[in-house]
Amino acid sequence: MKKYGWGELPEPVREAIRNRVGEIGRVGEIEVGQSSNFAAVFHRDGSAPMFVKGVEGVSPAMRWLRNEADLGTLVSGIAPAVHFSADIEDWLLVGFEYVTGRRAQLRPGSPDLARIAETVNRIGDIEAPDLKPLEQRWKSSWWPELAQERPEIVGDWDIDELTAWERKAPALTAGGSLLHTDLHADQFLIPATGDIRVIDWGWPARGAAWIDPAFMVLRLIGAGHQEMDAETWAKTNTRWSEATEEEITAFAVYVAGLWSYKAATTARLARIARDYAGWRLTSASATLAVPSPPPKVIPRP
């Protein structure tokens, strides 16, 4: 994905931003993630700063950014407010409230954990009847594909048992709550004062309120919690306790298949690319003569 600085944007895009942001005092460009072509904080004369993200061209990244813009007041007070959304030529531009804060700490004993639980519960209490159900996104079957392409990952696990659990999972996610579906430490902005804000709402869905807490269990384990301790945190502090043992197990098996398949296929593509690059470098048919440096000329005295 091509990255643009403020001065590199097409003039119609720059003009559209100026018209919506107002008088610009300074542009603070920030490091852009993988899902945006442009991101910057616009410091405005006499007004609060505004954070603007832009995506060029129809793509999944544009759809994710549009999802963030379309949530609107549904996540008011939890996500940064949306100030504008505009389609300019082949660009989508979205202006957000600029929120400062540090990333959450998920390690065992972190004082952030209680506030994170409160925030996750606030999300789960929001009804989202107009959002696409998570069940519709979870129609793929990952374990059989993984067994075929990377059998060493499946190992001695019973592929029939894994597939049976995986097929149960989509229907068990049904519910009416708002889901973020990608919560992790970097998605929580913790300000010096005030409520935590949750960012990057590119994959929202509707489903059971225990699902975001279940994702958080995985993140806690990744941050150093033991499995039992992570589940105890979720059961004690969130709506994870509303799920049955069957639902949690089906969730765990489905997500393990999904994440393993994505990681495995990405690694496979990387390996193919490395092998091809090696072939290009060593193949006689692809060898290019490396020009020798010009001879050093020693001036005559």
NORQUI-V11471 format. One line per field, one symbol per residue. ss: DSSP state (h for helix, s for strand, l for the rest). psi: psi as a letter, one per 40 degrees, with the letter a starting at -180 (. if undefined). A space follows every 50 residues. Layout:
ss = ???
psi = ???
//
This chain:
ss = lllllhhhllhhhhhhhhhhhllssssssllllllllsssssssllssss sssssslllhhhhhhhhhhhhhhhhsllsllsssssssllssssssslll lssllllllllhhhhhhhhhhhhhllslllllshhhhlllllhhhhhhhl hhhhllllhhhhhhhhhhhhhhllllssslllllhhhsssllllllssll llllsssllhhhhhhhhhhhhhllllhhhhhhhhhhhlhhhhllhhhhhh hhhhhhhhhhhhhhhhhhhhhhhhhhhhhhhhlhhhllllllllllllll l
psi = hhhhideeiidddddddddddahhdihgiihhaeeidhhihhhiheiiih hhiihhihiddddddddddedbedfhedihihdihhhhbfihhhhihhhi iiiiheiheheeddddddddddddehhgdeihiddddfeihddddddddg ddddbeihdddddddddddddeeiieihhdefhadeehhhidiaiiihig fdfiihaieeddddddddddddeeiiddddddddddeaedeeiidddddd dddddddddddddddddddddddddddddddehdeehhhhhiiiihhhii .
//
